[in-house]
Amino acid sequence: MMETKTINPKILYYGNAVVLLTTVNEDGTTNISPISSSWALDHFLVIGLGTTGKAYENLQRRGGCVLNIPGPDLWQHVERIAACTGKEAVPSDKAAYGYISVKDKFHAAGLTRKISSVVSAEAIAECPLQIEAEVRHIREPDYMEGIAIIEVEVVAVHAQESIIKEGKHIDPSKWSPLIYNFRHYFGLGEELGKTARA
């Protein structure tokens, strides 16, 4: 039997794909917010955001967004904007971590803008997977201050041709998302097998 010990970890990011969430600012420009709390259920996605950030403010005002999923090779680009906020005045919770205000995060991260097909938010050209979505529901749970749960509906999916198989599927042997695992960046390892539903 495996021995275990009860612990109280500061964080529980046990391995989620990094998402570069793009949203539309008041002036029509696009903001990038690195996030790691998301999951999918059919063509709906649930994302978790802090309520003091620019992404949350933008999604409340205009619900279109793009979930850009970077590969492991982009981790340094992600990290360049990890401590940046699109807000002109840095929120106090972010200031405590040394965040700075950055208007053009595309430039700061060294990433390229790409016009989306349905939503107003621009996509990130370097990301092999770009998921355009529209907000369907926003909830701020009363049991956790400063956090919002946002449900979005996928309206378009764009994938790099080299990771597509049979014209419509993502080939998991050719695609590896950037993973945020207990505040460290990882890629995927070798395939171990597949489920009965694959």
C-alpha positions in Angstrom: 0.0 0.0 0.0 1.2 3.5 -0.8 2.0 5.6 2.3 0.4 9.1 2.3 0.6 12.1 4.5 -2.0 14.9 5.0 -0.8 18.2 3.8 -2.1 21.7 3.3 -0.6 23.0 -0.1 -0.8 26.7 -0.9 -2.0 25.9 -4.4 -3.8 23.0 -6.1 -2.8 23.6 -9.8 -2.1 19.9 -10.2 -1.7 20.0 -14.0 -3.8 22.2 -16.2 -3.2 23.4 -19.7 -2.1 27.0 -20.0 -4.5 29.2 -21.8 -3.7 32.7 -23.2 -7.1 34.2 -23.0 -7.7 37.1 -25.3 -10.5 39.6 -24.6 -11.5 43.0 -26.0 -10.6 46.3 -24.1 -12.8 49.4 -24.1 -10.8 50.9 -27.0 -11.2 47.8 -29.2 -7.6 46.5 -28.6 -7.0 43.0 -27.4 -5.7 42.0 -24.0 -3.9 38.7 -23.2 -4.4 37.0 -19.9 -2.4 33.9 -19.0 -4.7 31.5 -17.1 -4.6 27.9 -16.1 -8.1 27.2 -14.7 -10.3 25.8 -17.5 -12.1 22.6 -18.4 -14.3 21.5 -21.3 -17.7 19.8 -21.5 -18.7 19.1 -25.1 -18.7 22.6 -26.8 -18.8 24.5 -23.6 -15.8 25.6 -21.5 -15.6 26.7 -17.9 -12.9 29.1 -17.0 -11.9 30.5 -13.6 -10.7 34.2 -13.4 -9.8 36.6 -10.7 -12.4 39.4 -10.5 -9.7 42.2 -10.2 -8.2 41.4 -13.6 -8.7 43.0 -17.0 -10.0 39.8 -18.6 -12.9 39.6 -16.2 -13.7 43.3 -16.7 -13.6 42.8 -20.5 -15.8 39.7 -20.4 -18.4 41.4 -18.4 -18.6 44.2 -20.9 -18.2 42.2 -24.1 -18.5 38.5 -24.0 -16.4 37.3 -27.0 -13.0 35.8 -26.3 -10.4 33.4 -27.6 -8.8 30.6 -25.6 -5.4 30.3 -27.3 -3.6 27.1 -26.2 0.2 27.3 -26.5 2.6 24.5 -26.9 5.6 23.9 -24.6 7.9 25.9 -26.9 6.0 29.1 -25.9 6.5 28.9 -22.2 9.0 31.8 -22.1 6.5 34.0 -24.1 3.8 33.2 -21.5 6.2 34.0 -18.6 7.0 37.4 -20.1 3.5 38.5 -19.4 2.7 36.4 -16.4 3.2 39.3 -14.0 1.5 41.9 -16.2 -2.0 43.4 -16.0 -3.9 45.2 -18.7 -5.4 47.5 -16.1 -3.9 51.0 -16.0 -3.9 51.0 -12.2 -2.4 47.7 -10.9 -4.9 46.1 -8.5 -3.6 45.8 -4.9 -3.7 42.0 -4.9 -1.5 41.9 -8.0 0.8 44.7 -6.9 1.7 42.5 -3.9 3.2 40.1 -6.4 5.1 42.8 -8.3 2.7 43.0 -11.3 3.1 45.9 -13.7 0.7 47.6 -16.1 1.2 46.7 -19.8 -1.1 47.9 -22.5 0.4 45.9 -25.5 0.9 42.4 -24.2 1.4 41.0 -27.7 4.5 43.1 -28.0 5.7 42.3 -24.4 5.3 38.6 -25.0 6.7 38.6 -28.6 3.5 37.2 -30.0 1.6 37.9 -33.3 -2.0 39.1 -33.6 -4.4 37.1 -35.8 -7.9 38.2 -36.8 -10.6 35.9 -35.4 -13.4 34.5 -37.6 -16.3 35.1 -35.3 -15.4 37.1 -32.2 -13.8 40.6 -31.9 -10.9 39.5 -29.7 -7.8 38.7 -31.7 -6.2 35.3 -31.6 -2.5 34.5 -31.1 -0.9 33.2 -34.3 1.8 31.1 -32.6 -0.7 29.0 -30.6 -1.5 25.7 -32.4 -5.0 25.7 -31.0 -7.3 28.7 -30.9 -10.8 28.4 -29.6 -13.2 31.3 -30.2 -16.0 31.5 -27.6 -18.9 33.6 -26.4 -19.8 34.1 -22.7 -23.0 32.3 -21.7 -22.9 32.7 -17.9 -20.8 34.5 -15.3 -21.0 33.7 -11.6 -19.1 35.0 -8.6 -19.6 32.3 -5.9 -20.4 33.5 -2.4 -18.1 31.0 -0.9 -14.9 32.4 -2.5 -14.1 36.1 -2.7 -12.4 37.5 -5.7 -13.1 34.5 -8.1 -15.5 34.2 -11.0 -16.7 31.1 -12.8 -17.4 31.8 -16.4 -19.1 29.5 -18.9 -18.4 30.1 -22.6 -19.8 28.4 -25.7 -17.3 27.5 -28.5 -18.2 29.2 -31.8 -15.1 28.3 -33.8 -12.0 26.2 -33.4 -8.8 26.7 -35.4 -5.9 24.2 -35.3 -2.5 24.2 -36.9 -2.7 21.9 -39.9 0.2 19.7 -38.7 -1.8 18.5 -35.6 -5.0 17.7 -37.5 -5.9 14.1 -38.5 -8.8 12.8 -40.6 -9.7 16.4 -41.4 -11.3 17.2 -38.1 -9.6 15.7 -35.1 -6.6 16.8 -33.1 -3.8 14.2 -33.3 -2.6 13.7 -29.7 0.6 12.2 -30.9 1.5 15.5 -32.7 0.0 18.0 -30.2 1.2 18.7 -26.7 -0.2 21.6 -24.7 1.9 23.7 -22.3 1.0 22.4 -18.8 1.0 24.5 -15.6 1.8 22.1 -12.8 2.2 23.5 -9.3 3.4 26.8 -10.8 6.0 25.1 -13.0 5.8 24.7 -16.8 5.8 21.2 -18.4 4.9 19.5 -21.7 3.4 16.1 -22.1 5.5 12.9 -21.9 5.1 9.8 -24.1 1.7 8.3 -24.8 0.8 5.5 -22.3 -2.4 4.3 -24.0 -5.9 5.4 -24.9 -9.4 5.2 -23.5 -12.2 3.0 -24.8 -13.8 6.2 -26.2 -10.8 7.3 -28.2 
